[in-house]
Amino acid sequence: MGGALGLTEGRDDARLQKPGAGAEIPLVHPHDPEDGGPQLPASPSGRVPQWVLQEAAGDPAPPEPWRGAVAPPRRRRRRGLWSGLLVAAAVAGAVTLVDPSELPWAQRLPQASPGLPATSEPARPTDRPTPSGLLVPLGPPPLPPPVGGTHGFTTFQDDGVTPVAYDPCRTIHYVLRPDAAPPGGEQLVHDAVLRIADVTGLVFTFDGYTDEPLTGERAVYQPERYGDQWAPVLIGWQTEAENPALVGDVVGEAGSVAVSLGDGPRVFVSGTVSLDSAQLPEILGGRDGAAVVRGIVLHELGHLVGLAHVDDDAELMYPEARRAVTDFAAGDLTGLAALGAGPCVPEL
């Protein structure tokens, strides 16, 4: 699994849905503010956090993962001429939604009997899209290699064993912010997404380009920009000035946000991938540059779907980049197969 796979945009792969050749790719932009649609929530969940209510009432609030300090990202180094290059992995965030109703708000309630007051429909929450209601995975996850290897996960369910993953019953949408992308960089991203779809069974679709800025406080539901869906995964290129996490020799950062409804299972719904717009073009121009950068993008997409760094230098998720390892190895593939078999959560 050491070489680059070299997939092309024209490949017929049901796990990556893209516009056909020559098709106009849309620019995803905010909806007309006068269309009466819901506005951007003030926080990822669009609600007043429970800890705020508790503190206002004078009650101590238990610590929540998204309130605590984020641990310093683990880094990945290059050897030889690459000495000092680092790849950062973002720590996954978490949001808990409230008021799980007995009936979906999209379902109309039966009419009241004659003589009884009319029953009103439940209010539609403004912090999440209409539930998918899907129970069947869109694509079966591949079998893991016969001989596994070292792998790890960024986030676990409450049992401490089951990894948090994307919902396999829901298409994962992604958009590109093309500013400062190097020549050939966009195609490398699409090829890497094809590969991550192959090794997880998850279905990705490219929604086009966006002018949304890459920020650390990104809302996972932005109906005024993306409509009635979770915000798509945002992939783009940034400078050190735009993203301080890329300072020095750090060339990438990625992570996803997990959402749960009440005490239900957590599931990733959106994320970001930030690539260094200054260093990656330099690497592209070097020996085996395309394969190396594709490996870096694959490494970051591994973090996006839930893989953590490992100590085995034969794996792509090892923190030090090497020209000899530019594709997922046995341990990576074992973890990715598990991440493709996460639970379907139709109420989200």
C-alpha positions as CSV (number, residue, x, y, z in Angstrom):
1,M,0.0,0.0,0.0
2,G,3.0,2.3,-0.3
3,G,2.5,3.9,-3.7
4,A,0.1,6.6,-4.8
5,L,-3.1,5.2,-6.4
6,G,-3.4,7.9,-9.0
7,L,-7.2,8.0,-9.3
8,T,-8.6,10.5,-11.8
9,E,-11.6,12.9,-11.6
10,G,-13.4,11.0,-14.4
11,R,-13.4,7.7,-12.6
12,D,-16.9,6.1,-12.3
13,D,-17.1,5.7,-8.6
14,A,-20.5,5.8,-6.9
15,R,-18.9,6.8,-3.6
16,L,-17.9,10.3,-4.9
17,Q,-20.5,12.2,-6.7
18,K,-19.1,15.0,-8.8
19,P,-20.3,17.2,-11.7
20,G,-19.6,15.8,-15.2
21,A,-16.9,17.1,-17.4
22,G,-17.6,20.6,-18.6
23,A,-20.4,21.1,-16.1
24,E,-20.6,24.4,-14.3
25,I,-19.6,24.0,-10.7
26,P,-21.6,26.2,-8.4
27,L,-20.4,28.7,-6.0
28,V,-22.0,28.0,-2.7
29,H,-23.0,31.4,-1.2
30,P,-25.3,32.8,1.4
31,H,-29.0,32.8,0.7
32,D,-30.8,36.1,0.2
33,P,-31.2,37.5,3.8
34,E,-34.7,38.6,2.8
35,D,-35.9,35.1,2.0
36,G,-37.3,34.7,5.5
37,G,-35.1,31.6,6.2
38,P,-33.5,30.9,9.5
39,Q,-30.5,32.9,10.5
40,L,-27.0,31.7,11.5
41,P,-27.0,30.4,15.1
42,A,-24.9,32.2,17.6
43,S,-23.3,28.9,18.6
44,P,-22.8,25.6,16.8
45,S,-26.0,24.3,18.5
46,G,-28.0,27.5,18.2
47,R,-29.1,27.2,21.9
48,V,-28.0,28.7,25.2
49,P,-25.6,26.1,26.6
50,Q,-26.7,24.3,29.8
51,W,-23.6,25.5,31.7
52,V,-24.6,29.1,31.0
53,L,-28.1,28.5,32.5
54,Q,-26.5,26.7,35.5
55,E,-24.0,29.4,36.2
56,A,-26.6,32.1,35.9
57,A,-28.6,30.2,38.5
58,G,-25.6,29.9,40.8
59,D,-25.2,26.1,40.2
60,P,-21.8,24.7,39.4
61,A,-21.7,23.3,35.8
62,P,-19.9,20.1,35.1
63,P,-17.1,20.3,32.6
64,E,-18.0,19.7,29.0
65,P,-15.6,18.6,26.2
66,W,-16.2,21.7,24.1
67,R,-15.6,24.1,27.0
68,G,-12.2,22.7,28.0
69,A,-8.9,23.8,26.6
70,V,-7.9,22.0,23.4
71,A,-4.8,19.8,23.8
72,P,-1.8,20.8,21.7
73,P,-2.0,19.0,18.3
74,R,0.3,16.1,17.7
75,R,2.7,16.8,14.9
76,R,4.2,14.9,12.0
77,R,7.8,15.4,10.9
78,R,9.7,14.9,7.6
79,R,13.2,13.4,7.6
80,G,16.3,14.4,5.7
81,L,15.6,17.3,3.5
82,W,12.1,17.4,5.0
83,S,13.4,17.8,8.5
84,G,10.9,19.8,10.6
85,L,7.8,19.5,8.5
86,L,4.8,18.9,10.7
87,V,1.2,17.9,10.2
88,A,-1.2,18.9,12.9
89,A,-4.4,16.9,13.9
90,A,-7.3,19.0,15.2
91,V,-9.1,17.7,18.3
92,A,-12.7,16.8,17.5
93,G,-15.3,19.0,19.0
94,A,-18.7,17.9,20.4
95,V,-22.2,19.4,20.6
96,T,-25.2,18.0,22.4
97,L,-28.7,19.0,21.0
98,V,-31.7,19.0,23.2
99,D,-35.5,18.6,23.1
100,P,-35.7,15.3,21.2
101,S,-39.4,15.1,20.4
102,E,-41.6,12.0,20.2
103,L,-42.5,12.9,16.6
104,P,-40.2,14.6,14.0
105,W,-41.2,18.2,13.4
106,A,-41.5,17.5,9.7
107,Q,-44.3,15.0,10.3
108,R,-47.8,16.5,10.5
109,L,-49.8,15.5,13.5
110,P,-53.3,14.0,13.1
111,Q,-56.3,16.3,13.2
112,A,-58.0,16.7,16.6
113,S,-61.4,15.0,17.1
114,P,-64.5,17.2,16.8
115,G,-65.0,19.2,19.9
116,L,-61.4,19.0,21.1
117,P,-58.8,21.8,20.7
118,A,-56.6,21.5,17.6
119,T,-53.2,20.0,18.2
120,S,-50.4,22.2,17.0
121,E,-47.3,20.8,15.3
122,P,-44.1,20.7,17.3
123,A,-41.8,23.6,16.8
124,R,-39.0,23.0,14.3
125,P,-35.6,23.4,16.0
126,T,-33.4,26.0,14.5
127,D,-30.1,24.4,15.5
128,R,-30.1,21.4,13.1
129,P,-31.4,20.4,9.6
130,T,-34.5,18.2,8.9
131,P,-33.6,14.6,10.0
132,S,-32.4,12.3,7.3
133,G,-34.6,9.4,8.5
134,L,-32.2,7.0,6.7
135,L,-31.5,3.6,8.1
136,V,-29.6,1.8,5.4
137,P,-25.9,2.6,4.8
138,L,-25.2,4.1,1.3
139,G,-22.2,1.9,0.7
140,P,-20.9,-1.2,2.6
141,P,-17.6,-0.6,4.3
142,P,-14.7,-2.8,2.9
143,L,-13.4,-5.7,4.8
144,P,-10.2,-4.8,6.9
145,P,-6.9,-6.4,5.8
146,P,-6.5,-10.1,6.9
147,V,-3.5,-8.9,9.0
148,G,-4.3,-5.7,10.7
149,G,-2.0,-3.2,12.2
150,T,-1.6,-0.2,14.5
151,H,-4.4,2.3,14.4
152,G,-6.2,4.7,16.8
153,F,-9.2,6.9,16.9
154,T,-9.7,10.6,17.9
155,T,-13.0,10.3,19.7
156,F,-15.0,7.5,21.4
157,Q,-18.6,6.9,22.4
158,D,-19.4,6.8,26.1
159,D,-18.4,3.1,26.3
160,G,-14.8,4.2,25.6
161,V,-14.4,1.5,22.9
162,T,-16.6,2.4,19.9
163,P,-15.1,5.2,17.8
164,V,-17.2,8.2,16.8
165,A,-17.7,8.2,13.0
166,Y,-19.7,9.8,10.3
167,D,-23.2,8.5,9.6
168,P,-22.8,5.9,6.8
169,C,-26.5,6.4,5.9
170,R,-25.9,10.1,5.1
171,T,-23.9,11.6,2.2
172,I,-20.9,13.6,3.3
173,H,-20.9,16.9,1.4
174,Y,-17.7,18.9,0.9
175,V,-16.8,22.2,-0.6
176,L,-13.5,23.9,-1.6
177,R,-12.3,27.4,-0.9
178,P,-10.0,27.7,-3.9
179,D,-8.1,30.8,-2.8
180,A,-4.3,30.2,-2.9
181,A,-4.6,26.6,-4.1
182,P,-1.5,25.5,-5.9
183,P,-1.7,24.3,-9.6
184,G,-3.0,20.7,-9.4
185,G,-3.9,21.0,-5.8
186,E,-7.6,20.8,-6.3
187,Q,-7.3,17.5,-8.3
188,L,-5.1,16.1,-5.6
189,V,-7.9,16.8,-3.1
190,H,-10.5,15.1,-5.2
191,D,-8.3,12.1,-5.7
192,A,-7.7,11.9,-1.9
193,V,-11.5,12.1,-1.3
194,L,-12.0,9.2,-3.8
195,R,-9.5,7.2,-1.9
196,I,-11.0,7.9,1.6
197,A,-14.4,6.9,0.1
198,D,-12.9,3.6,-1.2
199,V,-11.4,2.6,2.1
200,T,-14.4,3.5,4.3
201,G,-17.5,2.9,2.2
202,L,-18.7,6.4,3.0
203,V,-20.2,8.4,0.2
204,F,-18.9,11.9,-0.6
205,T,-20.2,14.5,-2.9
206,F,-18.6,17.7,-4.1
207,D,-20.9,20.7,-3.8
208,G,-18.6,23.2,-5.5
209,Y,-16.7,26.2,-4.3
210,T,-17.4,28.5,-1.4
211,D,-16.3,31.9,-0.1
212,E,-16.8,30.8,3.5
213,P,-13.7,31.5,5.6
214,L,-11.9,28.8,7.3
215,T,-12.2,29.5,11.0
216,G,-11.9,27.6,14.3
217,E,-15.3,28.6,15.5
218,R,-17.2,27.3,12.4
219,A,-20.9,26.6,12.9
220,V,-22.0,23.1,11.8
221,Y,-25.4,24.3,10.7
222,Q,-25.5,27.3,8.4
223,P,-28.9,27.3,6.6
224,E,-28.5,30.8,5.2
225,R,-25.4,29.7,3.3
226,Y,-25.9,26.0,2.6
227,G,-29.6,25.3,3.1
228,D,-31.4,22.6,5.1
229,Q,-28.4,20.3,5.7
230,W,-25.4,20.1,7.9
231,A,-22.6,22.5,6.7
232,P,-20.4,20.6,4.3
233,V,-16.8,19.7,5.1
234,L,-14.8,22.8,4.2
235,I,-11.3,22.2,2.6
236,G,-9.0,25.1,1.8
237,W,-5.6,26.5,1.7
238,Q,-4.3,29.1,4.3
239,T,-1.2,31.0,5.3
240,E,0.3,31.2,8.7
241,A,-1.3,34.6,9.1
242,E,-4.7,33.2,8.4
243,N,-4.3,30.1,10.6
244,P,-1.8,30.4,13.4
245,A,-1.9,26.6,13.7
246,L,0.2,26.5,10.5
247,V,3.0,28.5,12.0
248,G,6.5,27.2,11.4
249,D,6.7,23.8,9.6
250,V,3.1,22.8,10.2
251,V,1.5,22.0,6.8
252,G,-2.0,20.9,7.6
253,E,-4.8,20.7,10.2
254,A,-8.0,18.7,10.2
255,G,-10.9,17.6,12.4
256,S,-14.6,17.1,12.7
257,V,-17.4,18.0,15.1
258,A,-19.6,15.3,16.7
259,V,-23.2,15.9,17.5
260,S,-25.6,13.9,19.6
261,L,-29.3,14.2,20.3
262,G,-29.8,14.0,24.0
263,D,-28.0,10.9,25.3
264,G,-28.0,9.3,21.9
265,P,-24.8,8.2,20.0
266,R,-22.5,10.9,18.8
267,V,-21.9,11.2,15.1
268,F,-19.6,13.5,13.1
269,V,-21.6,15.9,10.9
270,S,-19.1,18.3,9.5
271,G,-15.4,19.3,9.6
272,T,-12.6,21.3,8.1
273,V,-9.2,20.6,6.4
274,S,-6.7,23.4,6.3
275,L,-3.7,23.0,4.0
276,D,-0.6,25.3,4.0
277,S,-0.7,27.5,1.0
278,A,3.0,28.4,1.2
279,Q,4.8,25.0,1.9
280,L,2.7,22.6,-0.2
281,P,3.4,24.2,-3.5
282,E,7.1,23.9,-2.7
283,I,6.7,20.2,-1.9
284,L,4.7,19.7,-5.2
285,G,7.7,21.0,-7.1
286,G,10.1,18.5,-5.6
287,R,10.8,14.9,-6.2
288,D,7.6,12.8,-6.0
289,G,5.9,16.0,-5.1
290,A,2.4,15.0,-6.2
291,A,2.5,11.7,-4.4
292,V,3.9,13.3,-1.2
293,V,1.2,16.0,-1.1
294,R,-1.5,13.5,-1.9
295,G,-0.2,11.5,1.1
296,I,-0.4,14.6,3.3
297,V,-4.0,15.3,2.2
298,L,-4.9,11.6,2.8
299,H,-3.3,11.9,6.3
300,E,-5.5,14.9,7.1
301,L,-8.6,13.2,5.7
302,G,-7.8,10.3,8.0
303,H,-8.0,12.7,10.9
304,L,-11.2,14.2,9.4
305,V,-13.1,10.8,9.5
306,G,-11.7,9.9,13.0
307,L,-8.2,8.4,12.8
308,A,-5.6,9.5,15.3
309,H,-1.8,9.4,15.1
310,V,0.1,6.1,15.7
311,D,3.6,5.2,16.7
312,D,4.2,2.7,13.9
313,D,6.3,4.3,11.1
314,A,4.8,1.9,8.5
315,E,1.4,3.6,8.8
316,L,0.4,6.8,7.0
317,M,-1.0,8.1,10.3
318,Y,2.5,8.1,11.8
319,P,3.4,11.7,12.8
320,E,6.5,11.9,10.5
321,A,5.9,12.2,6.8
322,R,8.1,9.9,4.6
323,R,8.3,9.5,0.8
324,A,8.2,5.8,1.2
325,V,4.7,5.9,2.8
326,T,2.2,8.0,0.7
327,D,-0.9,5.8,1.0
328,F,-2.8,4.0,3.8
329,A,-1.2,0.9,5.2
330,A,-2.7,-2.2,6.9
331,G,-3.3,-0.6,10.3
332,D,-4.8,2.6,8.8
333,L,-7.1,0.5,6.6
334,T,-8.3,-1.5,9.6
335,G,-9.2,1.7,11.5
336,L,-10.9,3.2,8.4
337,A,-13.0,0.1,7.9
338,A,-14.3,0.5,11.4
339,L,-15.0,4.2,10.9
340,G,-17.1,3.3,7.8
341,A,-19.3,1.0,9.9
342,G,-20.5,3.6,12.4
343,P,-24.2,3.8,13.5
344,C,-26.9,5.4,11.4
345,V,-28.6,8.1,13.3
346,P,-31.9,8.9,11.4
347,E,-33.1,11.5,13.9
348,L,-30.2,13.7,13.0
